[in-house]
Amino acid sequence: MKGHMIRNLLLCMSNVEINESNGSILLDFIISTPFMKTLCLSYNEQVNNIGAQYIAQALRHNTTLKTLNLSRCGITLPGAKTLCDSLETNTSVNDLNLSENDIGDDDIVCLSHSLELNKALTTLNIMSCRFTKLGLKSLALMLTSNTSIKKIVWADAFMESEKLKGTLVSAGLLTPSVEAVLF
């Protein structure tokens, strides 16, 4: 009987703390597992900025990961910054979920600049993050040069939905090529 090769690996981990001691293990695993397509660390507040740094480092080398879910992982500006830097050159991740992290305008501006260079990402989930109109404008500007993004998911607490819809249309975020999913 011939052996079967693993072609698609979905790795989901819960209650994981990534720190200086074990971060390199995750880094090595992500880099050395060419068949991993999805990494889901959602709802792991202990991933935080240290984990984001290790994941960002892995993204510089891994060319097969398609979906990265870091929802509610305790990521703030330092972690978001390292992820942004790695996204500038990453050519494999096409679905990124950063929802429910403490990501504000500075993070969204950084992310927008990185995504001007990244042509792989097609779906971005930033639902329940804490950016304002400044972040929204940065996203709109990014979308003028990045045509690969087809879907942006976020919730908006700073404007009523009808007012938001008008703002999105005038900012160029609601176009036939971009689906904005609002909650």
C-alpha positions in Angstrom: 0.0 0.0 0.0 1.4 3.3 -1.0 1.7 6.1 1.5 -0.6 9.1 1.3 0.8 12.6 1.3 -0.7 15.4 3.3 -1.6 18.1 0.9 -3.6 20.6 3.0 -3.0 21.2 6.7 -5.4 23.3 8.8 -3.7 24.1 12.1 -6.0 25.5 14.8 -4.7 26.0 18.3 -6.5 27.4 21.4 -5.2 28.5 24.8 -1.8 29.0 23.3 0.7 31.4 24.8 3.5 32.3 22.5 6.5 33.6 24.3 10.3 33.9 23.8 10.7 30.3 24.9 8.3 28.6 22.5 7.9 31.1 19.7 10.8 29.7 17.7 9.1 26.3 17.7 6.0 27.8 16.0 8.2 29.8 13.7 10.1 26.7 12.6 6.9 24.7 12.2 5.3 27.3 9.9 8.4 27.6 7.8 9.1 23.9 7.5 5.5 22.8 6.8 5.0 23.4 3.1 1.5 21.8 3.1 0.0 24.1 5.7 -2.7 26.2 4.1 -4.5 27.6 7.1 -3.3 28.8 10.5 -6.0 29.7 13.0 -5.0 31.1 16.3 -8.2 33.0 17.0 -9.3 33.7 20.5 -5.9 33.3 21.9 -5.2 36.6 23.7 -1.9 35.1 24.8 -0.5 35.2 21.2 -0.1 39.0 21.6 2.7 41.0 20.0 5.4 38.4 20.7 3.4 35.8 18.8 2.7 38.3 16.0 6.4 38.9 15.6 7.2 35.2 15.2 4.3 34.7 12.8 5.5 37.8 10.8 9.0 36.3 10.6 7.5 33.0 9.4 5.4 34.8 6.7 8.7 36.0 5.2 9.6 32.4 4.4 6.4 30.4 4.1 5.0 30.4 0.6 2.0 28.1 1.0 -0.1 29.6 3.8 -3.3 30.9 2.3 -5.5 31.8 5.4 -4.2 33.4 8.6 -6.7 34.0 11.4 -5.4 36.1 14.2 -8.8 37.2 15.5 -8.8 38.3 19.1 -5.2 37.5 19.7 -4.3 40.6 21.8 -2.3 42.2 19.0 -1.6 46.0 19.3 0.6 48.4 17.4 4.0 46.6 17.8 2.7 43.3 16.7 0.6 44.8 13.9 3.7 46.7 12.6 5.7 43.5 12.3 2.8 41.8 10.5 2.5 44.7 8.1 6.2 44.6 7.3 6.0 40.9 6.4 2.9 41.4 4.3 4.8 43.8 2.0 6.7 40.8 0.5 4.4 37.9 1.3 2.9 36.4 -1.8 0.8 33.5 -0.5 -1.7 34.8 2.2 -4.9 35.7 0.6 -7.3 35.8 3.6 -6.2 37.7 6.7 -8.4 38.0 9.8 -7.2 40.6 12.4 -10.7 41.2 13.8 -11.2 42.0 17.5 -7.7 43.1 18.1 -6.7 46.5 19.6 -5.9 47.9 16.1 -6.3 51.6 15.7 -5.6 54.2 13.1 -1.8 53.9 13.2 -2.1 50.2 12.6 -4.6 50.6 9.7 -2.4 53.2 8.1 0.6 50.9 8.4 -1.5 48.0 7.0 -2.7 50.1 4.1 0.8 51.1 3.1 1.9 47.4 3.2 -1.1 46.3 1.2 -0.3 48.9 -1.5 2.7 46.5 -2.3 0.9 43.2 -1.5 -1.1 41.8 -4.4 -1.9 38.4 -2.9 -4.4 39.4 -0.3 -8.1 39.2 -1.4 -10.0 39.3 1.9 -9.3 41.4 4.9 -11.3 41.2 8.1 -10.8 44.1 10.6 -14.2 43.8 12.3 -14.4 45.3 15.8 -11.1 47.0 15.6 -10.8 50.6 16.9 -9.9 52.7 13.8 -11.7 55.9 12.8 -12.3 57.9 9.7 -8.5 58.3 9.4 -8.0 54.6 9.0 -10.9 54.4 6.6 -9.4 57.1 4.4 -6.1 55.2 4.5 -7.9 52.0 3.3 -9.6 53.9 0.5 -6.3 55.4 -0.7 -4.7 51.9 -0.6 -7.6 50.5 -2.7 -6.8 53.0 -5.5 -3.6 51.1 -6.2 -4.4 47.6 -4.9 -7.0 45.8 -7.1 -6.5 42.3 -5.7 -8.6 43.0 -2.5 -12.1 41.9 -3.2 -13.6 41.9 0.3 -13.2 44.0 3.5 -15.1 43.1 6.6 -15.5 45.5 9.5 -18.0 46.8 12.0 -18.3 50.5 12.4 -19.2 52.1 15.7 -18.4 55.6 14.7 -21.1 56.3 12.1 -24.6 55.2 11.4 -24.9 52.7 8.6 -26.5 54.9 6.0 -24.1 57.7 6.7 -21.3 55.1 6.6 -22.5 53.8 3.2 -22.4 57.3 1.7 -18.9 57.8 3.2 -17.7 54.5 1.7 -19.0 55.4 -1.7 -17.4 58.8 -1.7 -14.2 57.3 -0.4 -14.1 54.8 -3.2 -14.5 51.8 -0.9 -17.8 50.6 -2.3 -17.0 49.8 -5.9 -18.1 46.9 -8.1 -14.7 45.2 -7.4 -14.7 45.5 -3.6 -17.4 44.0 -1.4 -17.6 45.8 1.9 -19.3 43.7 4.6 -20.6 45.9 7.3 -21.9 44.8 10.7 
